[in-house]
């Protein structure tokens, strides 16, 4: 009953979101597009990094790979095929990175993934300057922002569906086991290396697709734009704010932070990054388990208090 | 009876240090044996190599004739080896039930979820944790964490159970409960290898003992005789006592 209701409510929300471009202007559609983009990025990031606690800063590496693939191929291939190629490149890079780094634990993994994003940016820059002789590419497509938005919305729905299915299956349990203690997980019979690799690859392919779908929005692309490390940090902090271990956590974190960042970058363009940094620190200190974790904790405490109180009242009455 | 575990010339070197040196022994199906030795004699390292936690430098481990060495721990777990850890390791973000469910759901041929949950309840009863399903695993007392770890090891339906100082740190009444639990398991046909320092438990549970010192096997046989062996006494107490 509750499941059927939630599903209907969700379907209604997505239908309303899909219809939004007909009622909003170009600005409104562009705004929603950016929002859905970050919701998808944060959800895809949390798919792997949430339960396993492997904090990845490689988000922008895959995002940029997606965007660049489109910039290079959009004139020669049909747009759906460009997306397939981008996803495949993302997959191959994810598997290579995963095989070589998922043995790294904790902070080493964080640093490696951060370095990876920089490395790929440098390689693309080098290639463009020395081989193709240009830095920056123009990207003119024959469809408007609403088409980009619809594609992103579909990808967002798919990402949340994957997150839901993984959580419900035994692989959701597997990822939590990996996050808690990989040695115990292995000794329980879980092939940890394979599970980590598969989920890292799935998450990375979705992130690549976000970059690929959003690329036409810029009309001009260069490495400093699509490989901007701020994208990795924003994704991370959005997932953490909402609660990276929960299905709806990244959504809950991404919406308010996206609104805030839009407002900040419009009104305080010079102090934007300082405020961003302070916010990162505040979130990690105040809400280590995210908003949903915080609410859940207080909700259970409240209920425990209440039931204890009512027990006491009953006893006094009796 | 047939040999279940066959350890041949097992060796582990850490740089210049040889932690386990040419260790060989076998365990029969259904046997309970102790692996003894002073601190640093290589017992835990030997256990780690059998369970796949650490790779062997050389030598082989066979279970039912199947080679375990060179395989990852999850493969060895599927082959039928389960273990507990010297320092209890719990999956701290999971509750008690989920800690056991984890091992049921990822063993070889896992059951459907409903069957698995019933099985978890039986395992919790077996180790004395009935009705504690929803408690946070990290906030259990030490003995209860040990019980949970044992249930988790049993959840993978092992042929061979490796217990690394599972009885250490228990008070006398907990100790007798623990000894009872282990002997029950053995009656169910599980072969058990214990690394242990608690002598009362060793005498009560293990008809046989293998003793290591400085990485080498120095004795192997009936527990009472092995404990009288002059070389074993010397290893535990030092040379001066053995002469007297």
Interface residues (C-beta under 8 A of the other chain):
Chain A: X170 X173 X174 X176 X177 X179 X180 X181 X183 X184 X185 X186 X187 X188 X189 X190 X191 X192 X193 X245
Chain B: X51 X52 X53 X72 X73 X74 X75 X77 X78 X82 X83 X85 X89 X90 X91 X92 X93 X94 X98 X101 X102 X103 X105 X106 X107 X108 X110 X113 X152 X155 X156
